[in-house]
């Protein structure tokens, strides 16, 4: 990463007033949360349980809850890092339009980001949702139930309970997708942080803004599916936690 490219990132942050921040797993790995698709990702150890399997098979539901019970303590106890915190600083500076995240760890909210500034495209592990009545509840009692009984928990209505994430084969929530697309039409700068940009349709959100000739910066360690796209204005290679927080600090100090 050259000093010139870093300086351009600072200048874009400084001049922008409606920033769309798109975040992926790379911003949460410094908080101890493993990514799914990276070189040491969870996908190498477990095959995902698809949504239709979850809904049709008790064995699949037990397998799903077993995996979620194993990973829940790490997710529950994780602490936001400098990347989450500097995004909150952008909100306080009046520069942030929206954060669209692929992450399900809830760390943006824990860092203090306003609910109205956050779209969790792939849902959150911070709540459990009934797949029939859609009532939401706190996860801890359901994980304790599963550990004691080995049975996938049910809602009082009889519906299947599942952490409120978007599983493989499950469609994104239309309202979240619509709100993300609308923000892409309003943003005056878009930056992708810690994402390989390989998951569709989420990865299309930054491009919607960039195709309006809005500056588009990609910050990530390792290749992304948008590398080489003409819409990408700035490409910064490296750890997001080393690059983005000082850039935000510099932009806000100058601004």
N, C-alpha and C positions, 0 to 999 in steps of 0.2 A: 504494500500500500504506500503510495507516494504521499509526500506532504501536500502536494497540489490537490490531489483527490480528496484528502482529508479536509483541507481548507474549503474545498467546494461544498462538502457536506455541511460544514459549519455555516457557510454562507446561505445555503438553502434553508437550514433550520432557522437562521436568524431572520430571513426575509419572509418566511412562510407565516400565515395566519390561520390556516385550516389544514393541519397535517393529518393524513391518514397513516397510522402505524399498523403494519401487518406483522404479526409475530408468530414464530414457530418454536419448536422444542429447544433450539439452540440457545434461547434466552433463559431457559429454566434448568439446563444441565448444571450451571454453576450453583444452583440451589439444591443439588443432589438428586434431581429427578431425571431418570434415564429417558433418552429419546426412544422412539419406536423403530425408526428406519435407518438410523446411523450405523456405522461400522460395528459398534457394540450394542446395537439396538435390541429391544425385547423381542422383535419379530424373529430373531435367530433362535430363540429358545422356545417360543410358543406359537402355535397356529391360532389365529384369531377365531373367536366364535362369532359367526355371522348372525345378523339380527333374526333372519327367518329360522335359523337353528335354535336360537334362544327362545323364540316364541313357540316352537313346535316340539321341543325335546327337553324333558326334565334333566337328562344326563348333560345336555349342553348348558342348561341353566346352572347346574351344580359346578360344571367346569368353569363357567364364567365367574361365578361368585367365589370360587376357590382362588382364581387369579386375582380378582379385585381385593379379596381379603388379604392376600399376601402383599399387595402393593399399597394398600390403603394407609398404613402407618407412616410410610415415607411421604406420601402425598399430603396427608393431614398435617404433619409436623414440619413440612418444608417452610422456609423463610424466604420472602422476596429478596432479590439481590439488587445491585446497583442499576441494572437495566430497567427493572420494574419501577424503581424509585425515580429514575430520571424521566421516565414517561409521565409520571405524576407531576414532575416539575414542569413539563411542557403544558400540562393542563393548567397548573397554577399560573403560568406565564401567559395564558390565554391563546396558546398556539395550537392546541390539540382539537381536532375535529372529532376523531373517533379512533379507538383501537379495535381492530378486527383480529382476533386470535384463533389459531388452531388448537391452542393448548387447553387442557381440561383440568389444570391443577389449581385454578382459582387464585394464583399469585398476583395477578393484576389487581384484583379486588382487595386482597390482603395488604397490598402496598399502599392502598388509599385511593385508587382510581375510582371516580364516580361511576355508579351503575349505568347512568345514561351515556357515559363515554365508552362503554365496553360492549362488544358483541362477541360472545363465545360461540363461534360457528359450530364447533364440535361438542358443545355442551360442557358440563362440569361434573367432576367427581364429588363436588361439595354438597350435592343433594342426591336423594334417591327418588325416583319417579315411578308411579304406577303406570303400566302400559295400557291400562283400561280406563281408569277415571282421571289419570294425569295428576293426582294429588302428589305433592312433594313433601319430603320429610328428611330429618337428620340421618346421615348414614350410620353413625356409630351403633345405635341399637340393632340395626339390621345385620351389621357385620358380626356383632356379638351373638345374635340369634343363629347365624350360619355356623359360627365356630362351635357353638354348643350342640346344635342339632344335625349339622351336615346337610340340611335341607334348604333349598332356595326359598327365600322369604316371600310371603304373599301379602298383598294389601288387604285391608278389612273388607274391601269390595270383592275379593277373590281374584283380583288381577295380579299379574306377575310384576314384582318389583325389580327395578334395575337402576344402577347409578345413572344420573341424568346426562349421559354422554351419547353421542351419535356413534353407534356401532357400525362395523363393516356391513354394507348392504342396506343400511338405514338412510333414508333421505334427510338432507339438512332441513331445518325448520324454515318454511317459506318466509316467515316474517323476518328472520335473521338475515337470510340471503337478500331479501328486498332492501332492508335497511343498509346492508353493506354496499349494495350496488348504488343506492341513492347517495351514500357518502362518497363513493368513488367519483360521482359526477360533480360533487361540491368541493372536493379537496383541491388545494393549490400546491401540495407537495405530498408524495407518497414514499414511504420507506419500508422495506421488508427487512426484518431482523430475525436471524437465526432460523430461517426456513429453507429447505431444499426446493420449495415451490413446485413440488411434484404431485401434490394431491389436488385433483380437480373435483368440484368447481371452485374451491377456496382460492386456489392460486390465480384464478382469473380476476379476482378483485383488484389487486394492484395494477394489472394491465388495463382495466377499464379506465382508471385515472390517467395512466401513462399515454393511452391512445388519444387523449385530449391534449397532448403536448404538455402535460404536467410533468415536472421533473420527477424522476423515479430512481431512488437509490436502493441498492441491494447490499446488505451487510451480512456476511455468512462465512464460517470456516468450512471450506470444501465447496464443490461445485453445486450449482442450482440449475433447475430446468429453464431458467430465464437468462442464463449466461449467453451472451452473444445476441440477445434480442435487441433490435434497434431502439426499442422503447426504454431500455435501461440507460439512464443518464450517467450514473455513478455506480461502479462495482468495487466494493471494499472487501478484501479477503482477510479474514482473521477472526479472532474471538470477539463476539459482540460486546461482551462486558469490558473489553479493553478499548474498544473504539467508540461506542455510542455514548456512554455517560460523559466522558470528557468533551465530546462534540456538543452535547446538549448544554453542558456547563459553559463552554466557550460562547455558544450562540446566545444564551440567556444573559451572560455577563455583558456581552457587547450590546445586546438588544436593550 
